[in-house]
Amino acid sequence: MASCDLGLIGLAVMGQNLVLNIASHKFKIAVFNRTTETAKKFMKERATGLPIEMGETLKDFVALLKRPRNILVMVKAGKAVDDMIAQLVPLLDPGDMIVDCGNSFFKDTERREKELLEKGLAYMGVGVSGGEEGALKGPSIMPGGPEKGFQRLKPVFEAIAARTPDGPCVSYIGPGGAGHFVKMVHNGLEYGDMQLIAEAYDILKNLGGLQNKELAKIFKEYNRAELGSYLIEITEIVLREKDPVTKKSLVDVIQDSAGQKGTGQWTSQEALSLGEPVSTISAAVDARNMSSKKGERLLAEKVYGGMKKQAAFKGDIVKAVEAALYASKISLYSQGTALLKKASLEYKYDLKIPELARIWKGGCIIRAALLDHVKAAFAKDPDLPNFLLSPVVSSVLKERESDWRKVVLAAISAGMPIPAFYSALAYFDGYRRGRLPANLIQAQRDYFGAHTFERTDQPGSFHHIWQSANGKKQE
């Protein structure tokens, strides 16, 4: 009998936890999983006493749903989503809606929405952040697609989302693939933030000579001040954890090769397409790629040696790294918000940066005190070209610039790779410099390709007849 308010397909850990969250708020939900045994195990071990029903087949699952049907899909991005849609469509009626809550590429979401609209079906792409715990206890939710579709699910989303004093951490993001675009940039910021923290840890450990127990205390103090965030909080926990096998610090027996699922790479690629620099996100993606070359890195260490012997850091390295890390995070968020603004214009998403900062303040992986400043800066001036131009930010960076440079120089001198710290500083330096050496690049392009150039003293495009290598004018 069709008695369920909505359904969910995909019972991996995230899917299971989201179902339990929805059911705990008194919404009746149907579930389906491609592997029936997984669904049966979930129903037996975790769903007892909750308003959850299971469909053994996709047809049975669809039959459990009230009309118009609302179906959440949480399967692996890419072909698996298309395959599931293809199986669902013959079972649905006009007005039914499919909601992709996975990490799909936003352009795939826009393609699917158009294809399903032709069949009379609605389609939404919804970003969900918070990991396993967030899915269960309250994630940050970024719904994109038709606004009417959002209104249908708004009571559910607002009930299950994380909450802050400003309200539930969910807001309608915009049309088409806006929700998945914003989630993609969120993940890019996550990549950059994690790499910056890893580099700060490396500097404190290998330049500062600090042990994990001391580092845990330092990150605990960092979390009490302006660096307060979920990622700083869990860094302290990670550094305290002991390996049950060796009794050593667990972090020291974990292989230094980080995985990724592609959303950081998508952010970098899309930024390149839009002509908006996000160098720190790109550096974080490159750093993960470099970490995967473990065998080659060990060979290179034998050839060139590792870190150089370095004199003790002059000054308070803990305070200097705190200042440098905060300044780097400001640079990172300046890049991310600039990309959001550029995409909003390009794709007509009408993204509202203050609202994004608000819903990222709870539930999600990048929740941080810094988001209060992001929200305030763009609420005060929605047309602010870049977060770096906010008066609050400029005063902060002026105070921390000296320590920022000191930390970066010390790490470079020691032969320590700090791509995120360095790229964050380079972005700041490039953005604040009124004249860059691109004039030479323009001259070179005009020389070999007659691409023309602009002048500083008069408008228009110009081409110069340059001398050739033998001193004669080019033809």
RARARA-V595335 format. One record per backbone hydrogen bond with DSSP energy under -1.0 kcal/mol. CO is the residue of the C=O (numbers start at 1). NH is the residue of the N-H. Records with the same first field share a line. If there is no record, write none. Layout:
# RARARA-V595335
CO = NH, NH
This chain:
# RARARA-V595335
1 = 3
4 = 66
6 = 30
7 = 72
8 = 32
9 = 74
12 = 16
13 = 17
14 = 18
15 = 19
16 = 20
17 = 21
18 = 22
19 = 23
20 = 24
22 = 25, 27
23 = 26
28 = 5, 6
29 = 53
30 = 8
31 = 55
32 = 10
35 = 39
36 = 40
37 = 41
38 = 42
39 = 43
40 = 44
41 = 45
42 = 46, 47
47 = 50
50 = 52
51 = 29
53 = 31
57 = 61
58 = 62
59 = 63
61 = 64
62 = 65
64 = 3, 4
69 = 97
70 = 7
71 = 99
72 = 9
73 = 101
78 = 82
79 = 83
80 = 84
81 = 85
82 = 86
83 = 87
84 = 88
85 = 89
88 = 91
89 = 92
93 = 96
96 = 122
97 = 71
98 = 124
99 = 73
100 = 126
105 = 109
106 = 110
107 = 111
108 = 112
109 = 113
110 = 114
111 = 115
112 = 116
113 = 117
114 = 118
116 = 121
117 = 120
120 = 95
122 = 98
124 = 100
125 = 144
127 = 142
129 = 140
130 = 134
131 = 135
132 = 136
133 = 137
134 = 138
139 = 162
140 = 129
142 = 127
143 = 173
144 = 125
146 = 150
147 = 151
148 = 152
149 = 153
150 = 154
153 = 157
154 = 158
155 = 159
156 = 160
157 = 161
162 = 169
164 = 167
167 = 164
168 = 170
169 = 141
174 = 145
175 = 178
177 = 181
178 = 182
179 = 183
180 = 184
181 = 185
182 = 186
183 = 187
184 = 188
185 = 189
186 = 190
187 = 191
188 = 192
189 = 193
190 = 194
191 = 195
192 = 196
193 = 197
194 = 198
195 = 199
196 = 200
197 = 201
198 = 202
199 = 203
200 = 204
201 = 205
202 = 206
203 = 207, 208
204 = 210
211 = 215
212 = 216
213 = 217
214 = 218
215 = 219
216 = 220
217 = 221
218 = 222
219 = 223
222 = 225
225 = 228
228 = 369
229 = 233
230 = 234
231 = 235
232 = 236
233 = 237
234 = 238
235 = 239
236 = 240
237 = 241
241 = 250
243 = 247
248 = 243
249 = 252
250 = 253
255 = 257
262 = 266
263 = 267
264 = 268
265 = 269
266 = 270
267 = 271
268 = 272
269 = 273
270 = 274
271 = 276
278 = 282
279 = 283
280 = 284
281 = 285
282 = 286
283 = 287
284 = 288
285 = 289
286 = 290
287 = 291
288 = 292
290 = 293
293 = 297
294 = 298
295 = 299
296 = 300
297 = 301
298 = 302
299 = 303
300 = 304
301 = 305
315 = 317
316 = 320
317 = 321
318 = 322
319 = 323
320 = 324
321 = 325
322 = 326
323 = 327
324 = 328
325 = 329
326 = 330
327 = 331
328 = 332
329 = 333
330 = 334
331 = 335
332 = 336
333 = 337
334 = 338
335 = 339
336 = 340
337 = 341
338 = 342
339 = 343
340 = 344
341 = 345
342 = 346
343 = 347
344 = 349
352 = 356
353 = 357
354 = 358
355 = 359
356 = 360
358 = 361
364 = 367
367 = 230
368 = 371
369 = 372
370 = 374
371 = 375
372 = 376
373 = 377
374 = 378
375 = 379
376 = 380
377 = 381
381 = 384
386 = 389
387 = 390
390 = 394
391 = 395
392 = 396
393 = 397
394 = 398
395 = 399
396 = 400
397 = 401
400 = 404
401 = 405
402 = 406
403 = 407
404 = 408
405 = 409
406 = 410
407 = 411
408 = 412
409 = 413
410 = 414
411 = 416
412 = 415
414 = 308
418 = 422
419 = 423
420 = 424
421 = 425
422 = 426
423 = 427
424 = 428
425 = 429
426 = 430
427 = 431
428 = 432
437 = 440
438 = 442
439 = 443
440 = 444
441 = 445
442 = 446
443 = 447
444 = 448
445 = 449
446 = 450
453 = 462
462 = 453
464 = 466
466 = 474
468 = 471
472 = 468
